[in-house]
Amino acid sequence: MTAKDGKKKNGIELLEDAFALCKTESRRAVAPFVTAGDPDSKSTSAILESICAAGATCCELGVPYSDPIADGPVIQASYTRALNAGMTLTKMFDVVAAFSKSHSMPLLAMASYSLIFRNGIEAFVKRGQESGLAGFVVPDLPLEESDELDTQCRLAGLALVRLVTPTTPPERAREIARRSTGFLYCVSVSGVTGERTALPENLVERIQWLREESDVPILVGFGISTAEQAREVAAVADGVIVGSAVVRCIEKAEGGKSMSDAAGGFVRELVGACRLN
């Protein structure tokens, strides 16, 4: 996608456009999580196509890692399947590049900081930019060690989405909210990712407080499993992030076409639940 001056839009601008479209259409953002390479690259591409057609605002593309810190058993299992099938960083970037050439839905790589650091921060960000990524979500990135990645992302015009958890102290949460670009990831519950039956009682108050501290949209993730829960969150936040429930939906399906259809159908339900009228 290009701007009015003919220049190609950067990742942050693509995200801004996606959130602006949600506002115009009176709905909240829906950001599914999909594991790159689960069960293979071809299926991942088909799933991305399907959730894009279903109306997803953006998508977190999980980069398979052998020792994920914040992920529960469903996503951990998807990482194992992807790695066993031979998924690599190069293949992940290839999937992003092919998708980004013909689709405007922003993709963000959810990656462990150790992967980024080991491959070289500047080089990793450059590969992301060249592939068409809109940015990165780095759940294990300490605030105190984030300056270099932050600088490289800003130079490349890519978002660096930061996370605030229920146990983050107020002053630290304020700084994280101030420095997050693209959007702010509000973790709804303590612990790892996974499906929950209910949302925490103090979530509304936390979102209201964060809204005063951040200039970017606030999306809520961890534990959102159903369209009804998405509807509840959409009443107070700018959007929802749904990971384990999407991955489980894909896991239960059989065959590539069935997987992409299942993911698209579920995301369509979430999008419908996040409409404001």
GUMAR-675925 format. One record per residue (C-alpha): residue in one letter; chain; x, y, z. Coordinates in nm, 2 decimals. Each point is the difference from the previous one (the first is absolute). Example, Ala and Ser with C-alpha at 12.3 -4.5 7.8 and 13.67 -1.06 7.14 Angstrom:
BEGIN
('a' 'A' (1.23 -0.45 0.78))
('s' 'A' (0.14 0.34 -0.07))
REM end
This chain:
BEGIN
('m' 'A' (0.00 0.00 0.00))
('t' 'A' (0.13 0.35 -0.09))
('a' 'A' (-0.06 0.34 0.15))
('k' 'A' (-0.14 0.30 -0.20))
('d' 'A' (0.35 0.11 -0.09))
('g' 'A' (0.07 -0.33 -0.16))
('k' 'A' (0.23 -0.14 0.27))
('k' 'A' (-0.05 -0.34 0.14))
('k' 'A' (-0.16 0.01 0.35))
('n' 'A' (0.21 -0.13 0.29))
('g' 'A' (-0.13 -0.25 0.25))
('i' 'A' (-0.11 0.26 0.26))
('e' 'A' (-0.20 0.18 -0.27))
('l' 'A' (-0.16 -0.32 -0.11))
('l' 'A' (-0.11 -0.07 0.36))
('e' 'A' (-0.14 0.35 0.03))
('d' 'A' (-0.20 -0.04 -0.31))
('a' 'A' (-0.13 -0.34 0.12))
('f' 'A' (-0.12 0.15 0.33))
('a' 'A' (-0.14 0.30 -0.17))
('l' 'A' (-0.21 -0.22 -0.22))
('c' 'A' (-0.14 -0.18 0.31))
('k' 'A' (-0.10 0.34 0.14))
('t' 'A' (-0.17 0.10 -0.33))
('e' 'A' (-0.19 -0.33 -0.01))
('s' 'A' (-0.10 0.02 0.37))
('r' 'A' (0.18 -0.31 0.12))
('r' 'A' (0.29 -0.10 0.21))
('a' 'A' (0.32 -0.16 -0.13))
('v' 'A' (0.04 -0.38 -0.01))
('a' 'A' (0.35 -0.12 0.00))
('p' 'A' (0.03 -0.38 -0.04))
('f' 'A' (0.32 -0.19 0.08))
('v' 'A' (0.13 -0.26 -0.24))
('t' 'A' (0.31 -0.21 0.04))
('a' 'A' (0.22 0.02 -0.31))
('g' 'A' (0.05 -0.34 -0.15))
('d' 'A' (-0.27 -0.18 0.19))
('p' 'A' (-0.04 -0.25 -0.16))
('d' 'A' (0.20 0.14 -0.30))
('s' 'A' (0.07 0.31 -0.19))
('k' 'A' (-0.26 -0.06 -0.27))
('s' 'A' (-0.27 -0.05 0.27))
('t' 'A' (0.11 0.32 0.18))
('s' 'A' (-0.03 0.20 -0.32))
('a' 'A' (-0.35 -0.14 -0.06))
('i' 'A' (-0.10 0.08 0.37))
('l' 'A' (0.12 0.36 -0.03))
('e' 'A' (-0.20 0.04 -0.32))
('s' 'A' (-0.31 -0.14 0.17))
('i' 'A' (0.02 0.22 0.31))
('c' 'A' (0.07 0.31 -0.21))
('a' 'A' (-0.31 -0.07 -0.20))
('a' 'A' (-0.19 -0.05 0.32))
('g' 'A' (0.08 0.36 0.11))
('a' 'A' (0.29 -0.04 0.24))
('t' 'A' (0.16 0.34 0.07))
('c' 'A' (0.35 -0.13 0.03))
('c' 'A' (0.17 -0.33 0.09))
('e' 'A' (0.26 -0.11 0.24))
('l' 'A' (0.22 -0.26 -0.17))
('g' 'A' (0.17 -0.22 0.26))
('v' 'A' (0.36 -0.08 -0.07))
('p' 'A' (0.06 -0.36 0.12))
('y' 'A' (0.24 -0.03 0.28))
('s' 'A' (0.11 -0.30 0.20))
('d' 'A' (-0.04 0.16 0.34))
('p' 'A' (-0.29 0.25 0.00))
('i' 'A' (-0.03 0.19 0.33))
('a' 'A' (-0.35 0.15 -0.01))
('d' 'A' (-0.19 -0.26 -0.20))
('g' 'A' (-0.23 -0.27 0.13))
('p' 'A' (-0.02 -0.37 -0.12))
('v' 'A' (-0.21 0.07 -0.31))
('i' 'A' (0.24 0.24 -0.15))
('q' 'A' (0.30 -0.19 0.12))
('a' 'A' (-0.13 -0.31 -0.18))
('s' 'A' (-0.04 0.21 -0.32))
('y' 'A' (0.36 0.12 0.03))
('t' 'A' (0.12 -0.36 0.03))
('r' 'A' (-0.21 -0.11 -0.30))
('a' 'A' (0.14 0.29 -0.21))
('l' 'A' (0.36 -0.06 0.10))
('n' 'A' (-0.03 -0.38 -0.06))
('a' 'A' (-0.14 0.09 -0.35))
('g' 'A' (0.32 0.20 -0.07))
('m' 'A' (-0.12 0.36 0.05))
('t' 'A' (0.28 0.25 0.00))
('l' 'A' (0.04 0.38 0.03))
('t' 'A' (0.07 0.01 -0.38))
('k' 'A' (-0.32 -0.19 -0.08))
('m' 'A' (-0.20 0.23 0.24))
('f' 'A' (0.13 0.31 -0.17))
('d' 'A' (-0.08 -0.16 -0.34))
('v' 'A' (-0.36 -0.05 0.11))
('v' 'A' (-0.03 0.36 0.12))
('a' 'A' (0.15 0.13 -0.33))
('a' 'A' (-0.24 -0.20 -0.22))
('f' 'A' (-0.30 0.10 0.21))
('s' 'A' (0.09 0.37 0.03))
('k' 'A' (0.04 0.05 -0.38))
('s' 'A' (-0.37 -0.04 -0.05))
('h' 'A' (-0.17 0.07 0.33))
('s' 'A' (-0.03 0.30 0.22))
('m' 'A' (-0.06 -0.18 0.33))
('p' 'A' (0.30 0.08 0.22))
('l' 'A' (0.21 -0.29 0.13))
('l' 'A' (0.20 0.02 0.32))
('a' 'A' (0.26 -0.26 0.10))
('m' 'A' (-0.04 -0.12 0.36))
('a' 'A' (0.35 -0.11 0.08))
('s' 'A' (0.22 -0.07 0.29))
('y' 'A' (0.26 0.27 0.06))
('s' 'A' (0.27 -0.27 0.01))
('l' 'A' (-0.07 -0.08 -0.36))
('i' 'A' (0.02 0.36 -0.10))
('f' 'A' (0.32 0.06 0.20))
('r' 'A' (0.17 -0.31 -0.13))
('n' 'A' (-0.06 0.09 -0.36))
('g' 'A' (0.11 0.36 0.05))
('i' 'A' (-0.26 0.27 0.09))
('e' 'A' (0.07 0.23 -0.30))
('a' 'A' (0.01 -0.29 -0.24))
('f' 'A' (-0.32 -0.16 0.14))
('v' 'A' (-0.19 0.32 -0.03))
('k' 'A' (0.12 0.06 -0.35))
('r' 'A' (-0.12 -0.35 -0.10))
('g' 'A' (-0.33 0.08 0.15))
('q' 'A' (-0.03 0.33 -0.19))
('e' 'A' (0.11 -0.15 -0.33))
('s' 'A' (-0.26 -0.29 0.04))
('g' 'A' (-0.28 0.24 0.06))
('l' 'A' (-0.06 -0.05 0.38))
('a' 'A' (-0.18 0.28 0.18))
('g' 'A' (0.19 -0.05 0.32))
('f' 'A' (0.09 -0.23 0.29))
('v' 'A' (-0.16 -0.12 0.32))
('v' 'A' (0.28 -0.11 0.24))
('p' 'A' (-0.15 -0.14 0.32))
('d' 'A' (0.33 -0.06 0.18))
('l' 'A' (0.16 0.33 -0.09))
('p' 'A' (0.11 0.18 0.33))
('l' 'A' (-0.07 0.37 -0.01))
('e' 'A' (0.35 0.08 0.12))
('e' 'A' (0.15 -0.20 -0.30))
('s' 'A' (-0.23 0.13 -0.27))
('d' 'A' (0.17 0.32 -0.12))
('e' 'A' (0.19 -0.15 -0.29))
('l' 'A' (-0.30 -0.20 -0.14))
('d' 'A' (-0.22 0.31 0.05))
('t' 'A' (0.24 0.22 -0.19))
('q' 'A' (0.03 -0.25 -0.29))
('c' 'A' (-0.37 -0.04 -0.02))
('r' 'A' (-0.06 0.37 -0.01))
('l' 'A' (0.26 0.05 -0.27))
('a' 'A' (-0.17 -0.27 -0.21))
('g' 'A' (-0.35 0.13 0.07))
('l' 'A' (-0.10 -0.32 0.17))
('a' 'A' (-0.21 -0.03 0.31))
('l' 'A' (0.14 -0.14 0.33))
('v' 'A' (-0.30 -0.11 0.19))
('r' 'A' (0.06 -0.02 0.38))
('l' 'A' (-0.19 -0.20 0.26))
('v' 'A' (-0.14 0.11 0.33))
('t' 'A' (-0.11 -0.28 0.24))
('p' 'A' (-0.22 0.00 0.31))
('t' 'A' (0.32 -0.01 0.22))
('t' 'A' (0.18 0.29 -0.17))
('p' 'A' (0.06 0.28 0.25))
('p' 'A' (-0.18 0.33 -0.09))
('e' 'A' (0.31 0.20 -0.07))
('r' 'A' (0.14 -0.27 -0.22))
('a' 'A' (-0.33 -0.05 -0.18))
('r' 'A' (-0.01 0.37 -0.06))
('e' 'A' (0.34 -0.01 -0.17))
('i' 'A' (-0.09 -0.31 -0.20))
('a' 'A' (-0.32 0.16 -0.12))
('r' 'A' (0.18 0.32 -0.10))
('r' 'A' (0.26 -0.19 -0.21))
('s' 'A' (-0.22 -0.25 -0.17))
('t' 'A' (-0.06 0.06 -0.37))
('g' 'A' (-0.26 -0.15 -0.23))
('f' 'A' (-0.22 -0.09 0.30))
('l' 'A' (0.03 -0.10 0.36))
('y' 'A' (-0.05 -0.36 0.10))
('c' 'A' (-0.19 -0.02 0.32))
('v' 'A' (0.04 -0.35 0.15))
('s' 'A' (-0.33 -0.08 0.17))
('v' 'A' (0.12 -0.26 0.25))
('s' 'A' (0.32 -0.11 0.17))
('g' 'A' (0.16 -0.32 -0.13))
('v' 'A' (0.04 -0.14 -0.35))
('t' 'A' (-0.22 0.01 -0.30))
('g' 'A' (-0.31 -0.22 -0.01))
('e' 'A' (-0.37 -0.01 -0.01))
('r' 'A' (-0.20 0.11 0.30))
('t' 'A' (-0.36 -0.01 0.10))
('a' 'A' (-0.02 0.35 0.14))
('l' 'A' (0.17 0.33 -0.01))
('p' 'A' (0.15 0.17 0.31))
('e' 'A' (-0.22 0.24 0.19))
('n' 'A' (0.24 0.29 0.00))
('l' 'A' (0.07 0.00 -0.37))
('v' 'A' (-0.22 0.30 -0.08))
('e' 'A' (0.18 0.21 0.26))
('r' 'A' (0.34 -0.10 -0.13))
('i' 'A' (-0.09 0.09 -0.36))
('q' 'A' (-0.15 0.34 0.10))
('w' 'A' (0.33 0.08 0.19))
('l' 'A' (0.22 -0.11 -0.29))
('r' 'A' (-0.21 0.21 -0.24))
('e' 'A' (0.11 0.31 0.19))
('e' 'A' (0.36 -0.10 -0.03))
('s' 'A' (0.03 -0.12 -0.37))
('d' 'A' (-0.06 0.17 -0.33))
('v' 'A' (-0.03 -0.33 -0.19))
('p' 'A' (-0.30 -0.24 -0.02))
('i' 'A' (-0.02 -0.25 0.29))
('l' 'A' (-0.06 -0.36 -0.09))
('v' 'A' (-0.08 -0.27 0.26))
('g' 'A' (0.14 -0.35 -0.03))
('f' 'A' (0.06 -0.32 0.20))
('g' 'A' (-0.31 -0.20 0.09))
('i' 'A' (-0.25 0.13 -0.26))
('s' 'A' (-0.15 -0.32 -0.13))
('t' 'A' (-0.35 0.07 -0.13))
('a' 'A' (-0.19 0.26 -0.20))
('e' 'A' (-0.20 0.09 0.31))
('q' 'A' (0.32 0.08 0.19))
('a' 'A' (0.12 0.20 -0.29))
('r' 'A' (-0.32 0.20 0.01))
('e' 'A' (0.05 0.07 0.37))
('v' 'A' (0.36 0.13 -0.06))
('a' 'A' (-0.11 0.20 -0.31))
('a' 'A' (-0.23 0.20 0.22))
('v' 'A' (0.30 0.16 0.18))
('a' 'A' (0.32 -0.07 -0.20))
('d' 'A' (0.10 0.09 -0.36))
('g' 'A' (0.03 -0.36 -0.10))
('v' 'A' (0.06 -0.36 0.09))
('i' 'A' (0.29 -0.24 -0.06))
('v' 'A' (-0.10 -0.37 -0.03))
('g' 'A' (0.27 -0.26 0.00))
('s' 'A' (-0.05 -0.34 0.15))
('a' 'A' (-0.37 -0.03 -0.11))
('v' 'A' (0.10 0.07 -0.36))
('v' 'A' (0.29 -0.24 0.01))
('r' 'A' (-0.22 -0.27 0.16))
('c' 'A' (-0.26 0.06 -0.27))
('i' 'A' (0.27 -0.06 -0.27))
('e' 'A' (0.13 -0.31 0.19))
('k' 'A' (-0.34 -0.16 0.01))
('a' 'A' (-0.06 0.04 -0.37))
('e' 'A' (0.12 -0.26 -0.24))
('g' 'A' (0.17 0.09 -0.33))
('g' 'A' (0.12 0.34 -0.13))
('k' 'A' (-0.33 0.12 -0.14))
('s' 'A' (-0.18 -0.10 0.32))
('m' 'A' (0.26 0.18 0.21))
('s' 'A' (-0.03 0.33 -0.19))
('d' 'A' (-0.38 -0.02 -0.01))
('a' 'A' (-0.01 -0.07 0.38))
('a' 'A' (0.23 0.29 0.08))
('g' 'A' (-0.19 0.24 -0.23))
('g' 'A' (-0.34 -0.11 0.14))
('f' 'A' (0.11 0.06 0.36))
('v' 'A' (0.16 0.33 -0.08))
('r' 'A' (-0.32 0.11 -0.18))
('e' 'A' (-0.19 -0.08 0.32))
('l' 'A' (0.24 0.22 0.21))
('v' 'A' (-0.02 0.28 -0.25))
('g' 'A' (-0.38 -0.01 0.02))
('a' 'A' (0.01 0.00 0.38))
('c' 'A' (0.22 0.31 0.00))
('r' 'A' (-0.24 0.22 -0.20))
('l' 'A' (-0.13 0.29 0.21))
('n' 'A' (-0.35 0.02 -0.15))
REM end
